[in-house]
Amino acid sequence: MNEYQKELQYYSRLNSISRKGGVVLFGSTFGKNIPVSELAQTFEMDCSVYNRSFNDLSVSDAAEIFGEAVMTLQPDKIIIQLGETDLERGYKSVAEITSAFEELINKIRKADKKVKIVVVSVCSDEKETVLLNKSLEVLAERHRCQFADISCSAHSEIPFVKAFSSLRLFITDKLSLSDVMSFA
């Protein structure tokens, strides 16, 4: 757990001055690299969006730190983007990652029954990742969470921007006129 302490202390200081409510991205390295504040401004989002992602966060360790990192913000919505570290490092199997993800969702719901949860796919289309993403989608449905598939972002020139562009629909829960026009 010591590997996350420095980042956790930093986030605790930020949380003490941040607005309560809003949306929190809680993820691993890919999530941490998404420039959430800049993109929220670019897409003219009218809600607070915070990034509380950690370098190389294992889904198994996430349950231990989410309280201080995320729940002190009393978010309306939590976007969880975890699993890539576990797969890349060979820490856990798809079944073990899914089980740890389920434990995290249960812990979040125990802390706040009203918080909305968005489960995000891992940003890759490799064979094992595809299996994990399908498992996460089923998990999300079973626990009445939304599921955001950002796996296609892996082939983008700017994958973090492409992923955020997909996630923004889950962040705001509403479509703007420009969103509607982009689907036409």
One Martini backbone bead per residue (centre of mass of N, CA, C, O) as a GRO file, in nm:
protein
  184
    1MET     BB    1   0.052   0.066  -0.013
    2ASN     BB    2   0.291   0.274  -0.018
    3GLU     BB    3   0.281   0.341  -0.332
    4TYR     BB    4   0.011   0.542  -0.275
    5GLN     BB    5   0.061   0.762  -0.052
    6LYS     BB    6   0.150   1.017  -0.203
    7GLU     BB    7  -0.106   1.046  -0.377
    8LEU     BB    8  -0.309   1.041  -0.141
    9GLN     BB    9  -0.210   1.297  -0.002
   10TYR     BB   10  -0.262   1.485  -0.237
   11TYR     BB   11  -0.569   1.427  -0.263
   12SER     BB   12  -0.646   1.513   0.023
   13ARG     BB   13  -0.573   1.809  -0.015
   14LEU     BB   14  -0.760   1.861  -0.254
   15ASN     BB   15  -1.031   1.769  -0.119
   16SER     BB   16  -1.035   2.004   0.101
   17ILE     BB   17  -1.091   2.225  -0.161
   18SER     BB   18  -1.317   2.078  -0.289
   19ARG     BB   19  -1.598   2.008  -0.429
   20LYS     BB   20  -1.886   1.873  -0.379
   21GLY     BB   21  -1.956   1.640  -0.580
   22GLY     BB   22  -1.990   1.518  -0.880
   23VAL     BB   23  -1.708   1.382  -1.062
   24VAL     BB   24  -1.515   1.068  -1.048
   25LEU     BB   25  -1.206   0.953  -1.146
   26PHE     BB   26  -1.117   0.599  -1.097
   27GLY     BB   27  -0.782   0.484  -1.155
   28SER     BB   28  -0.523   0.425  -1.346
   29THR     BB   29  -0.290   0.512  -1.565
   30PHE     BB   30  -0.480   0.591  -1.791
   31GLY     BB   31  -0.659   0.779  -1.618
   32LYS     BB   32  -0.428   0.969  -1.520
   33ASN     BB   33  -0.368   1.068  -1.833
   34ILE     BB   34  -0.624   1.226  -1.816
   35PRO     BB   35  -0.710   1.565  -1.888
   36VAL     BB   36  -0.978   1.655  -1.731
   37SER     BB   37  -0.984   1.963  -1.690
   38GLU     BB   38  -0.925   2.048  -1.983
   39LEU     BB   39  -1.161   1.883  -2.115
   40ALA     BB   40  -1.394   2.008  -1.958
   41GLN     BB   41  -1.346   2.286  -2.079
   42THR     BB   42  -1.354   2.220  -2.381
   43PHE     BB   43  -1.658   2.078  -2.337
   44GLU     BB   44  -1.826   2.256  -2.146
   45MET     BB   45  -1.866   2.167  -1.853
   46ASP     BB   46  -2.121   2.191  -1.573
   47CYS     BB   47  -1.913   2.021  -1.389
   48SER     BB   48  -1.748   1.849  -1.160
   49VAL     BB   49  -1.414   1.713  -1.239
   50TYR     BB   50  -1.227   1.438  -1.111
   51ASN     BB   51  -0.891   1.305  -1.071
   52ARG     BB   52  -0.834   0.975  -0.891
   53SER     BB   53  -0.567   0.852  -1.008
   54PHE     BB   54  -0.327   0.578  -1.032
   55ASN     BB   55  -0.035   0.441  -1.050
   56ASP     BB   56  -0.068   0.110  -1.089
   57LEU     BB   57  -0.357   0.027  -1.008
   58SER     BB   58  -0.504  -0.214  -0.839
   59VAL     BB   59  -0.808  -0.350  -0.788
   60SER     BB   60  -0.731  -0.473  -0.508
   61ASP     BB   61  -0.637  -0.180  -0.384
   62ALA     BB   62  -0.880   0.020  -0.425
   63ALA     BB   63  -1.062  -0.037  -0.169
   64GLU     BB   64  -0.850   0.097   0.039
   65ILE     BB   65  -0.850   0.412  -0.110
   66PHE     BB   66  -1.131   0.532  -0.201
   67GLY     BB   67  -1.229   0.690   0.043
   68GLU     BB   68  -1.007   0.916   0.046
   69ALA     BB   69  -0.997   0.976  -0.268
   70VAL     BB   70  -1.333   0.993  -0.316
   71MET     BB   71  -1.560   1.009  -0.079
   72THR     BB   72  -1.479   1.298   0.032
   73LEU     BB   73  -1.639   1.427  -0.227
   74GLN     BB   74  -1.928   1.330  -0.260
   75PRO     BB   75  -2.025   1.190  -0.511
   76ASP     BB   76  -2.255   1.134  -0.775
   77LYS     BB   77  -2.007   1.011  -0.949
   78ILE     BB   78  -1.835   0.707  -1.057
   79ILE     BB   79  -1.542   0.642  -1.250
   80ILE     BB   80  -1.423   0.318  -1.341
   81GLN     BB   81  -1.063   0.252  -1.431
   82LEU     BB   82  -0.980  -0.082  -1.428
   83GLY     BB   83  -0.721  -0.366  -1.494
   84GLU     BB   84  -0.459  -0.316  -1.660
   85THR     BB   85  -0.244  -0.378  -1.450
   86ASP     BB   86  -0.323  -0.672  -1.394
   87LEU     BB   87  -0.276  -0.772  -1.685
   88GLU     BB   88   0.011  -0.663  -1.756
   89ARG     BB   89   0.142  -0.807  -1.482
   90GLY     BB   90  -0.017  -1.077  -1.400
   91TYR     BB   91  -0.178  -1.069  -1.125
   92LYS     BB   92  -0.460  -1.147  -1.270
   93SER     BB   93  -0.742  -1.272  -1.354
   94VAL     BB   94  -1.040  -1.213  -1.483
   95ALA     BB   95  -1.197  -1.327  -1.239
   96GLU     BB   96  -1.038  -1.168  -1.018
   97ILE     BB   97  -1.095  -0.885  -1.122
   98THR     BB   98  -1.402  -0.901  -1.115
   99SER     BB   99  -1.423  -0.960  -0.813
  100ALA     BB  100  -1.280  -0.699  -0.715
  101PHE     BB  101  -1.479  -0.509  -0.853
  102GLU     BB  102  -1.727  -0.603  -0.693
  103GLU     BB  103  -1.621  -0.522  -0.417
  104LEU     BB  104  -1.600  -0.222  -0.481
  105ILE     BB  105  -1.895  -0.170  -0.545
  106ASN     BB  106  -2.002  -0.262  -0.268
  107LYS     BB  107  -1.843  -0.050  -0.104
  108ILE     BB  108  -1.963   0.198  -0.234
  109ARG     BB  109  -2.264   0.132  -0.170
  110LYS     BB  110  -2.221   0.130   0.138
  111ALA     BB  111  -2.129   0.437   0.150
  112ASP     BB  112  -2.334   0.497  -0.120
  113LYS     BB  113  -2.645   0.434  -0.257
  114LYS     BB  114  -2.667   0.693  -0.475
  115VAL     BB  115  -2.434   0.645  -0.633
  116LYS     BB  116  -2.301   0.657  -0.939
  117ILE     BB  117  -2.188   0.398  -1.171
  118VAL     BB  118  -1.899   0.363  -1.388
  119VAL     BB  119  -1.790   0.122  -1.604
  120VAL     BB  120  -1.468   0.076  -1.750
  121SER     BB  121  -1.290  -0.010  -1.987
  122VAL     BB  122  -1.026  -0.130  -2.135
  123CYS     BB  123  -0.767   0.015  -2.344
  124SER     BB  124  -0.823  -0.250  -2.552
  125ASP     BB  125  -0.798  -0.547  -2.804
  126GLU     BB  126  -0.702  -0.775  -2.661
  127LYS     BB  127  -0.797  -1.080  -2.579
  128GLU     BB  128  -0.804  -1.054  -2.263
  129THR     BB  129  -0.944  -0.777  -2.263
  130VAL     BB  130  -1.205  -0.861  -2.398
  131LEU     BB  131  -1.288  -1.050  -2.168
  132LEU     BB  132  -1.292  -0.838  -1.947
  133ASN     BB  133  -1.495  -0.640  -2.074
  134LYS     BB  134  -1.731  -0.841  -2.078
  135SER     BB  135  -1.730  -0.890  -1.772
  136LEU     BB  136  -1.780  -0.590  -1.693
  137GLU     BB  137  -2.050  -0.558  -1.837
  138VAL     BB  138  -2.202  -0.772  -1.673
  139LEU     BB  139  -2.146  -0.648  -1.398
  140ALA     BB  140  -2.285  -0.378  -1.445
  141GLU     BB  141  -2.565  -0.491  -1.498
  142ARG     BB  142  -2.600  -0.649  -1.226
  143HIS     BB  143  -2.536  -0.352  -1.061
  144ARG     BB  144  -2.657  -0.100  -1.202
  145CYS     BB  145  -2.452   0.001  -1.413
  146GLN     BB  146  -2.261   0.162  -1.615
  147PHE     BB  147  -2.115   0.124  -1.952
  148ALA     BB  148  -1.784   0.204  -2.080
  149ASP     BB  149  -1.651   0.193  -2.407
  150ILE     BB  150  -1.285   0.254  -2.479
  151SER     BB  151  -1.122   0.051  -2.666
  152CYS     BB  152  -1.102   0.227  -2.938
  153SER     BB  153  -0.884   0.438  -2.827
  154ALA     BB  154  -0.613   0.282  -2.877
  155HIS     BB  155  -0.603   0.383  -3.204
  156SER     BB  156  -0.547   0.659  -3.133
  157GLU     BB  157  -0.349   0.935  -3.132
  158ILE     BB  158  -0.544   1.034  -2.872
  159PRO     BB  159  -0.665   0.835  -2.635
  160PHE     BB  160  -0.751   1.030  -2.400
  161VAL     BB  161  -0.946   1.204  -2.565
  162LYS     BB  162  -1.127   0.982  -2.678
  163ALA     BB  163  -1.216   0.871  -2.405
  164PHE     BB  164  -1.341   1.133  -2.296
  165SER     BB  165  -1.545   1.170  -2.520
  166SER     BB  166  -1.702   0.916  -2.430
  167LEU     BB  167  -1.738   0.992  -2.117
  168ARG     BB  168  -1.905   1.261  -2.126
  169LEU     BB  169  -2.186   1.123  -2.143
  170PHE     BB  170  -2.156   1.008  -1.843
  171ILE     BB  171  -2.104   1.271  -1.689
  172THR     BB  172  -2.377   1.442  -1.781
  173ASP     BB  173  -2.641   1.284  -1.900
  174LYS     BB  174  -2.613   1.466  -2.166
  175LEU     BB  175  -2.696   1.626  -2.466
  176SER     BB  176  -2.574   1.810  -2.704
  177LEU     BB  177  -2.593   1.945  -3.008
  178SER     BB  178  -2.306   1.847  -3.093
  179ASP     BB  179  -2.354   1.553  -3.022
  180VAL     BB  180  -2.588   1.502  -3.216
  181MET     BB  181  -2.431   1.586  -3.476
  182SER     BB  182  -2.204   1.360  -3.449
  183PHE     BB  183  -2.428   1.122  -3.506
  184ALA     BB  184  -2.533   1.211  -3.807
   0.00000   0.00000   0.00000
